[in-house]
Amino acid sequence: MPRAPKIKSITAKLTPEQKKHYDNLMAARDAVMGRVRSYAEDALDCSNADKRGVTTHMADMGSDSSRHEMGLQLMSEEGDVLELIEEAIKRLVENKNYGICQDCGEPIPPARLEVRPYAVYCTKCKSIREKSGGNRLR
Ligand SMILES: [Zn+2]
């Protein structure tokens, strides 16, 4: 098993605090990957239905197709989140400003990191960015 020792050596260098963030990031990555997989299966089902020209169930399909569109949108958002998570893991294990706001340089509140371990902005800077139409995922 070549993968296990590598992970162990990465986490062995981390402080207990960093280890907690690392575990959170791994859990978040697993959760996102699981959701992406289920969206992909959903999208596949719907496109097969379209090809068969299923028009008799239009009334029923209404909610399905909006769910489908939402799924596709979420899928691309999850892809962005996955990138953020990978970046965050890299910053954490390389000890490069993980948990530090990229805008103001202040530590990101732990409560925010709990919910969003891949956050790169503090709560204050994020709300400023949201108002100016920046990337709301971060
Ligand atoms: Zn900030």
Boltz pocket constraint, residues with backbone or C-beta under 6 A from the ligand:
constraints:
  - pocket:
      binder: B
      contacts: [[A, 101], [A, 102], [A, 103], [A, 104], [A, 105], [A, 106], [A, 121], [A, 122], [A, 123], [A, 124], [A, 125], [A, 126]]
      max_distance: 6.0
